[in-house]
């Protein structure tokens, strides 16, 4: 039995997930808690927010994030990938900055127009 706090909504339900009973989830107040609890044990994912270098803009860094969550085990590799990215202004919000993060098919996108 694994215990943790659900982060899907502000309630912060105290979940218990039983790996030996088909990942049965208890302690949730909504269906999203069940899905989160099972996913967190089977294949945890996270959305990454960061910045990349940009030239020709008012600021020296452009904020970016993953368009979808990626596997938690790939976070370090994804962050290293961002070290090599340098944009040139102008950049539009939602613009793809990196096409395919570590073979996941998920992109980094700009979260601010610059």
Backbone as JSON, one array per atom type, in Angstrom:
{
  "sequence": "XXXXXXXXXXXXXXXXXXXXXXXXXXXXXXXXXXXXXXXXXXXXXXXXXXXXXXXXXXXXXXXXXXXXXXXXXXXXXXXXXXXXXXXXXXXXXXXXXXXXXXXXXXXXXXXXXX",
  "N": [[0.86, -1.17, 0.0], [0.65, 2.14, -0.96], [0.98, 5.47, 0.08], [0.0, 8.79, -0.59], [-0.42, 12.33, -1.34], [-2.94, 13.67, -3.3], [-2.53, 15.75, -6.16], [-4.13, 16.87, -8.05], [-6.31, 18.61, -7.71], [-7.19, 21.43, -5.57], [-8.05, 20.24, -3.14], [-6.43, 18.19, -2.07], [-6.5, 15.37, -1.42], [-5.9, 12.53, 0.66], [-4.5, 9.86, -0.55], [-4.56, 6.28, -0.87], [-2.99, 3.67, -2.42], [-3.32, 0.45, -3.54], [-1.11, -1.7, -4.64], [-1.15, -4.44, -4.91], [-3.73, -5.11, -5.35], [-4.84, -4.67, -7.95], [-4.2, -1.96, -8.28], [-6.01, -0.48, -6.66], [-7.65, 2.4, -5.49], [-8.11, 4.39, -2.64], [-9.57, 6.91, -0.5], [-10.06, 9.09, -2.07], [-11.89, 11.94, -3.36], [-12.95, 12.34, -5.82], [-13.25, 11.19, -9.26], [-10.98, 11.88, -10.64], [-8.97, 11.65, -8.79], [-8.66, 8.89, -8.52], [-7.66, 8.19, -11.06], [-5.27, 9.71, -11.03], [-3.9, 8.56, -8.83], [-3.46, 5.9, -9.69], [-1.97, 6.3, -12.05], [0.24, 7.64, -11.02], [1.64, 5.65, -9.71], [2.02, 3.65, -11.65], [3.1, 4.89, -14.0], [4.57, 7.61, -13.53], [4.18, 11.03, -14.41], [5.15, 14.37, -15.42], [4.65, 17.89, -15.95], [6.93, 20.09, -17.36], [8.31, 23.2, -16.57], [10.3, 25.88, -17.65], [13.08, 27.93, -18.75], [14.58, 29.3, -21.75], [17.46, 30.44, -23.6], [17.31, 33.56, -25.35], [17.81, 35.73, -28.07], [17.82, 39.15, -29.17], [15.54, 40.09, -27.98], [13.59, 41.81, -25.44], [14.01, 40.67, -22.94], [16.4, 38.28, -21.63], [15.82, 35.59, -21.39], [13.43, 33.14, -22.37], [10.31, 31.97, -21.38], [9.29, 28.55, -21.22], [7.36, 25.49, -21.62], [6.41, 22.03, -21.25], [4.21, 20.68, -23.66], [2.55, 18.66, -22.94], [2.36, 16.32, -20.19], [5.42, 14.58, -19.4], [7.24, 11.45, -19.0], [8.37, 11.03, -15.68], [11.0, 10.1, -15.22], [12.43, 11.14, -17.33], [12.95, 13.79, -16.93], [15.45, 15.02, -16.19], [17.0, 14.58, -18.53], [15.47, 16.03, -20.37], [15.74, 18.61, -19.36], [18.5, 19.01, -19.73], [18.53, 19.04, -22.49], [17.31, 21.5, -23.0], [19.36, 23.25, -22.37], [20.86, 23.57, -24.67], [19.33, 25.05, -26.38], [18.69, 27.97, -28.17], [16.87, 30.74, -28.86], [15.73, 33.09, -31.36], [14.43, 36.3, -31.41], [11.52, 37.18, -33.24], [9.3, 35.53, -31.03], [6.37, 33.66, -30.66], [3.68, 33.13, -28.36], [2.96, 29.79, -27.56], [4.38, 28.79, -29.65], [6.29, 26.15, -31.05], [9.21, 25.07, -29.53], [11.03, 23.0, -29.07], [10.74, 20.1, -30.88], [10.37, 17.19, -30.36], [10.63, 15.78, -27.41], [13.06, 13.86, -26.1], [12.23, 11.56, -27.53], [9.54, 11.27, -26.88], [7.48, 12.41, -28.25], [6.33, 14.68, -27.37], [6.25, 18.22, -27.21], [8.3, 21.1, -26.38], [6.98, 24.25, -25.68], [6.73, 27.8, -26.25], [5.83, 30.03, -23.66], [5.31, 32.66, -23.62], [5.01, 35.54, -25.6], [7.64, 37.08, -27.31]],
  "CA": [[0.0, 0.0, 0.0], [1.42, 3.38, -1.05], [0.19, 6.63, 0.48], [0.47, 10.11, -0.99], [-1.44, 13.36, -1.45], [-3.33, 13.97, -4.68], [-2.24, 17.13, -6.53], [-4.96, 17.23, -9.2], [-7.12, 19.79, -7.37], [-6.77, 22.01, -4.28], [-8.49, 19.49, -1.96], [-5.29, 17.46, -1.5], [-6.96, 14.12, -0.81], [-4.88, 11.57, 1.1], [-4.78, 8.63, -1.28], [-3.87, 5.02, -0.61], [-3.07, 2.84, -3.62], [-2.95, -0.93, -3.25], [-0.48, -2.28, -5.83], [-1.46, -5.87, -4.95], [-5.17, -5.28, -5.62], [-5.12, -3.99, -9.22], [-4.03, -0.51, -8.06], [-7.23, 0.08, -6.09], [-7.4, 3.68, -4.84], [-9.07, 4.82, -1.62], [-9.28, 8.22, 0.06], [-10.29, 10.13, -3.08], [-13.21, 12.55, -3.39], [-13.44, 12.42, -7.19], [-12.7, 10.21, -10.19], [-9.62, 12.31, -11.03], [-8.05, 11.11, -7.78], [-8.41, 7.48, -8.86], [-6.76, 8.19, -12.21], [-3.97, 10.23, -10.6], [-3.26, 7.57, -7.97], [-3.0, 4.77, -10.49], [-0.92, 6.77, -12.95], [1.42, 8.01, -10.23], [2.4, 4.44, -9.39], [2.35, 2.88, -12.86], [3.93, 5.67, -14.91], [4.45, 9.01, -13.11], [4.52, 12.04, -15.41], [5.17, 15.75, -14.95], [4.82, 19.0, -16.89], [8.14, 20.83, -17.02], [8.37, 24.62, -16.92], [11.68, 26.34, -17.57], [13.38, 29.03, -19.66], [15.67, 29.1, -22.7], [18.1, 31.68, -24.05], [16.74, 34.22, -26.52], [18.52, 36.94, -28.48], [17.0, 40.11, -29.9], [14.3, 40.36, -27.24], [13.74, 42.68, -24.28], [14.56, 39.84, -21.87], [17.41, 37.32, -22.11], [15.3, 34.23, -21.28], [12.04, 32.95, -22.8], [9.71, 30.85, -20.64], [8.77, 27.42, -22.0], [6.84, 24.35, -20.86], [6.03, 20.9, -22.08], [2.82, 20.77, -24.1], [1.86, 17.6, -22.2], [3.29, 15.71, -19.24], [6.37, 13.56, -19.89], [7.63, 10.56, -17.9], [9.19, 11.64, -14.63], [12.38, 9.66, -15.38], [13.09, 11.86, -18.42], [13.05, 15.21, -16.6], [16.85, 15.47, -16.26], [17.39, 14.61, -19.94], [14.75, 17.13, -21.01], [16.36, 19.87, -18.91], [19.79, 19.12, -20.43], [18.2, 19.4, -23.86], [17.03, 22.93, -23.03], [20.62, 24.0, -22.28], [21.41, 23.8, -26.01], [18.36, 25.79, -27.17], [18.78, 29.43, -28.18], [15.89, 31.3, -29.78], [15.92, 34.45, -31.86], [13.14, 37.0, -31.43], [10.36, 37.17, -32.39], [8.72, 34.25, -30.67], [4.96, 33.8, -30.29], [3.2, 32.2, -27.35], [2.49, 28.54, -28.14], [5.31, 28.35, -30.69], [7.09, 24.98, -30.68], [10.62, 25.39, -29.33], [11.67, 21.7, -29.31], [9.7, 19.24, -31.46], [10.16, 15.86, -29.78], [11.48, 15.69, -26.22], [13.57, 12.54, -25.74], [11.47, 10.51, -28.17], [8.2, 11.14, -26.31], [6.48, 13.01, -29.12], [5.84, 15.88, -26.69], [7.06, 19.38, -27.55], [8.41, 22.29, -25.52], [6.38, 25.41, -26.35], [6.92, 29.09, -25.6], [4.65, 30.44, -22.87], [5.24, 34.12, -23.67], [5.47, 36.16, -26.85], [8.78, 37.98, -27.07]],
  "C": [[0.9, 1.23, 0.0], [0.49, 4.54, -0.73], [0.84, 7.9, -0.07], [-0.71, 11.05, -1.12], [-1.69, 13.66, -2.92], [-3.08, 15.45, -4.97], [-3.09, 17.61, -7.7], [-5.8, 18.47, -8.91], [-6.68, 20.3, -5.99], [-7.17, 21.23, -3.03], [-7.34, 18.75, -1.29], [-5.71, 16.19, -0.78], [-5.78, 13.22, -0.47], [-5.23, 10.21, 0.5], [-3.98, 7.45, -0.74], [-4.09, 4.15, -1.84], [-2.51, 1.47, -3.29], [-2.44, -1.59, -4.53], [-0.86, -3.76, -6.0], [-2.92, -6.16, -5.26], [-5.56, -4.46, -6.85], [-5.12, -2.47, -9.09], [-5.32, 0.16, -7.6], [-6.88, 1.33, -5.28], [-8.5, 3.98, -3.84], [-8.63, 6.2, -1.12], [-9.53, 9.37, -0.9], [-11.71, 10.68, -2.97], [-13.78, 12.65, -4.8], [-12.73, 11.38, -8.06], [-11.27, 10.58, -10.59], [-8.59, 11.8, -10.04], [-7.69, 9.66, -8.04], [-7.41, 7.41, -10.01], [-5.36, 8.66, -11.83], [-3.22, 9.18, -9.77], [-2.7, 6.39, -8.74], [-1.85, 5.17, -11.4], [0.36, 7.07, -12.19], [2.26, 6.79, -9.87], [2.84, 3.68, -10.64], [3.34, 3.62, -13.76], [3.83, 7.16, -14.55], [4.94, 9.96, -14.2], [4.47, 13.43, -14.78], [5.21, 16.7, -16.14], [6.05, 19.76, -16.42], [7.97, 22.29, -17.45], [9.8, 25.08, -16.71], [11.84, 27.57, -18.45], [14.5, 28.62, -20.6], [16.24, 30.46, -23.09], [17.35, 32.23, -25.26], [17.55, 35.47, -26.81], [17.57, 37.85, -29.25], [15.69, 40.44, -29.23], [14.62, 41.27, -26.05], [14.39, 41.93, -23.11], [15.52, 38.82, -22.46], [16.94, 35.87, -22.06], [13.83, 34.22, -21.69], [11.45, 31.78, -22.02], [9.11, 29.81, -21.59], [8.17, 26.38, -21.06], [6.55, 23.22, -21.81], [4.56, 21.04, -22.44], [1.94, 19.74, -23.39], [2.84, 17.05, -21.17], [4.2, 14.69, -19.92], [6.72, 12.65, -18.72], [8.62, 11.22, -16.95], [10.67, 11.3, -14.77], [13.14, 10.4, -16.47], [13.31, 13.35, -18.12], [14.48, 15.72, -16.73], [17.33, 15.57, -17.71], [16.73, 15.78, -20.66], [15.35, 18.48, -20.61], [17.72, 20.08, -19.57], [19.58, 19.54, -21.88], [17.96, 20.91, -23.98], [18.3, 23.78, -22.96], [21.16, 24.37, -23.66], [20.49, 24.65, -26.88], [18.62, 27.29, -27.03], [17.85, 29.95, -29.26], [16.33, 32.67, -30.26], [14.54, 35.09, -31.94], [12.74, 37.25, -32.89], [9.82, 35.75, -32.22], [7.28, 34.5, -30.22], [4.58, 32.76, -29.24], [2.61, 30.96, -28.05], [3.39, 27.99, -29.23], [6.13, 27.16, -30.2], [8.56, 25.38, -30.64], [11.49, 24.15, -29.56], [10.57, 20.75, -29.72], [9.38, 18.0, -30.63], [11.13, 15.67, -28.62], [11.81, 14.22, -25.95], [12.74, 11.39, -26.32], [10.05, 10.33, -27.65], [7.1, 11.62, -27.25], [5.88, 14.28, -28.55], [6.8, 17.03, -27.0], [7.2, 20.34, -26.37], [7.81, 23.44, -26.31], [6.67, 26.67, -25.54], [5.66, 29.46, -24.84], [4.54, 31.95, -22.78], [5.7, 34.58, -25.05], [6.58, 37.13, -26.52], [9.32, 38.47, -28.4]]
}
